[in-house]
Amino acid sequence: MSTTATGPAYRIRSERLLLRCPRPEDAPLLKTAVDESVEHLRPWMPWAELEPRELQAKIDLLRVWRGEFDLGRDFTYLIFSDDESTVLGGCGLHTRAGADAREIGYWVHGGHVNRGLATELAGALTRVAFQIDRVRRVDIRCDSENLRSARVPEKLGFIHEATLRRRLFDSGNSPRNTMVWTMFEDEFPGSAAAATAMEAYDAIGRKFP
Ligand SMILES: CC(C)(COP(=O)(O)OP(=O)(O)OC[C@H]1O[C@@H](n2cnc3c(N)ncnc32)[C@H](O)[C@@H]1OP(=O)(O)O)[C@@H](O)C(=O)NCCC(=O)NCCS
């Protein structure tokens, strides 16, 4: 067997978290995490308007995310506690940023905020994007009023490149002012993101160097 890992990264370990490619059987844990976080998510995540939803809706969603992941179309991860017993949120390396780029998205369970978890996972995903996916640019977008979210790219060394006025954000129906934070490949090596502890594994568990 070849020992060379090949992208994408299916499992990513950071200091306190496991980010893993989703599976349909994660539906009960995902539903619990979303149900417990609805009020906290609703102001910022348009999809939370429809929550709480039935378990079947989570199964259907996880099948889509898993399919897109396996086909290399888009990369949504679930955020687990270290022992994989609890879903602590969701995140992604999204391809909608265009060729040679990724957009990082994230939400963290309402009971686990302000512990640096979003910064930790976004730092790990930034490393995966530059070091494994070999993209040239990583974006993080957030509502200009979402000060908690904006702190994440700021702490990691992203640059606030623009605030787009009255744009649709994350499939929402009402236009919001959207901040665009970016990091280019030459800005990555000296950044706080590059210093994030991270180990990544491919589809059959081979570790990336
Ligand atoms: C935004 C979110 C992901 C942040 O997660 P987190 O794990 O708490 O983030 P971190 O702990 O890494 O950093 C949060 C920062 O916000 C700061 N913060 C917390 N409450 C704040 C507030 N009301 N105003 C301004 N800053 C605030 C924290 O102090 C921290 O910054 P610091 O390290 O400089 O002190 C989380 O709050 C969340 O899931 N929100 C709902 C969904 C969402 O908004 N997703 C992002 C969409 S772009």
The ligand as an SDF file (V2000), in Angstrom:
LIG
                    3D

 48 50  0  0  0  0  0  0  0  0999 V2000
  -19.0930   33.2430   15.6660 C   0  0  0  0  0  0  0  0  0  0  0  0
  -18.7650   31.9630   16.4390 C   0  0  0  0  0  0  0  0  0  0  0  0
  -18.4810   30.8510   15.4370 C   0  0  0  0  0  0  0  0  0  0  0  0
  -17.5230   32.2110   17.3100 C   0  0  0  0  0  0  0  0  0  0  0  0
  -17.1990   31.0000   17.9470 O   0  0  0  0  0  0  0  0  0  0  0  0
  -16.2440   30.9620   19.2260 P   0  0  0  0  0  0  0  0  0  0  0  0
  -15.7480   29.5680   19.3570 O   0  0  0  0  0  0  0  0  0  0  0  0
  -16.9230   31.5740   20.3640 O   0  0  0  0  0  0  0  0  0  0  0  0
  -15.0730   31.9300   18.7420 O   0  0  0  0  0  0  0  0  0  0  0  0
  -13.7050   32.2430   19.5090 P   0  0  0  0  0  0  0  0  0  0  0  0
  -13.8390   31.8780   20.9480 O   0  0  0  0  0  0  0  0  0  0  0  0
  -12.6060   31.6210   18.7250 O   0  0  0  0  0  0  0  0  0  0  0  0
  -13.5850   33.8330   19.3430 O   0  0  0  0  0  0  0  0  0  0  0  0
  -14.6870   34.6380   19.6940 C   0  0  0  0  0  0  0  0  0  0  0  0
  -14.2310   36.0700   19.8890 C   0  0  0  0  0  0  0  0  0  0  0  0
  -15.4060   36.9080   19.9400 O   0  0  0  0  0  0  0  0  0  0  0  0
  -15.3180   37.7270   21.0900 C   0  0  0  0  0  0  0  0  0  0  0  0
  -16.6820   38.0570   21.4830 N   0  0  0  0  0  0  0  0  0  0  0  0
  -17.5460   37.3250   22.1780 C   0  0  0  0  0  0  0  0  0  0  0  0
  -18.7010   37.9940   22.3180 N   0  0  0  0  0  0  0  0  0  0  0  0
  -18.5630   39.1640   21.6690 C   0  0  0  0  0  0  0  0  0  0  0  0
  -19.4020   40.2740   21.4480 C   0  0  0  0  0  0  0  0  0  0  0  0
  -20.6500   40.3140   21.9020 N   0  0  0  0  0  0  0  0  0  0  0  0
  -18.9050   41.3020   20.7520 N   0  0  0  0  0  0  0  0  0  0  0  0
  -17.6460   41.2870   20.2550 C   0  0  0  0  0  0  0  0  0  0  0  0
  -16.7990   40.2500   20.4230 N   0  0  0  0  0  0  0  0  0  0  0  0
  -17.2620   39.2000   21.1250 C   0  0  0  0  0  0  0  0  0  0  0  0
  -14.5830   36.8790   22.0770 C   0  0  0  0  0  0  0  0  0  0  0  0
  -14.0770   37.6760   23.1210 O   0  0  0  0  0  0  0  0  0  0  0  0
  -13.4880   36.2910   21.1810 C   0  0  0  0  0  0  0  0  0  0  0  0
  -12.4870   37.2090   20.8870 O   0  0  0  0  0  0  0  0  0  0  0  0
  -11.0970   37.2960   21.7630 P   0  0  0  0  0  0  0  0  0  0  0  0
  -10.4330   35.9620   21.6300 O   0  0  0  0  0  0  0  0  0  0  0  0
  -10.3610   38.4060   21.1340 O   0  0  0  0  0  0  0  0  0  0  0  0
  -11.5230   37.5520   23.1710 O   0  0  0  0  0  0  0  0  0  0  0  0
  -19.9290   31.5360   17.3560 C   0  0  0  0  0  0  0  0  0  0  0  0
  -20.2670   32.6050   18.2050 O   0  0  0  0  0  0  0  0  0  0  0  0
  -21.1680   31.1120   16.5750 C   0  0  0  0  0  0  0  0  0  0  0  0
  -21.3190   29.9320   16.2460 O   0  0  0  0  0  0  0  0  0  0  0  0
  -22.0630   32.0820   16.3140 N   0  0  0  0  0  0  0  0  0  0  0  0
  -23.3180   31.7770   15.6010 C   0  0  0  0  0  0  0  0  0  0  0  0
  -23.0690   31.3630   14.1680 C   0  0  0  0  0  0  0  0  0  0  0  0
  -22.1830   32.3430   13.4390 C   0  0  0  0  0  0  0  0  0  0  0  0
  -22.2770   33.5330   13.6410 O   0  0  0  0  0  0  0  0  0  0  0  0
  -21.3260   31.7900   12.5690 N   0  0  0  0  0  0  0  0  0  0  0  0
  -20.4300   32.5980   11.7680 C   0  0  0  0  0  0  0  0  0  0  0  0
  -21.0830   33.0400   10.5360 C   0  0  0  0  0  0  0  0  0  0  0  0
  -19.9710   34.0360    9.5760 S   0  0  0  0  0  0  0  0  0  0  0  0
  1  2  1  0
  2  3  1  0
  2  4  1  0
  2 36  1  0
  4  5  1  0
  5  6  1  0
  6  7  2  0
  6  8  1  0
  6  9  1  0
  9 10  1  0
 10 11  2  0
 10 12  1  0
 10 13  1  0
 13 14  1  0
 14 15  1  0
 15 16  1  0
 15 30  1  0
 16 17  1  0
 17 18  1  0
 17 28  1  0
 18 19  1  0
 18 27  1  0
 19 20  2  0
 20 21  1  0
 21 22  1  0
 21 27  2  0
 22 23  1  0
 22 24  2  0
 24 25  1  0
 25 26  2  0
 26 27  1  0
 28 29  1  0
 28 30  1  0
 30 31  1  0
 31 32  1  0
 32 33  2  0
 32 34  1  0
 32 35  1  0
 36 37  1  0
 36 38  1  0
 38 39  2  0
 38 40  1  0
 40 41  1  0
 41 42  1  0
 42 43  1  0
 43 44  2  0
 43 45  1  0
 45 46  1  0
 46 47  1  0
 47 48  1  0
M  END
$$$$
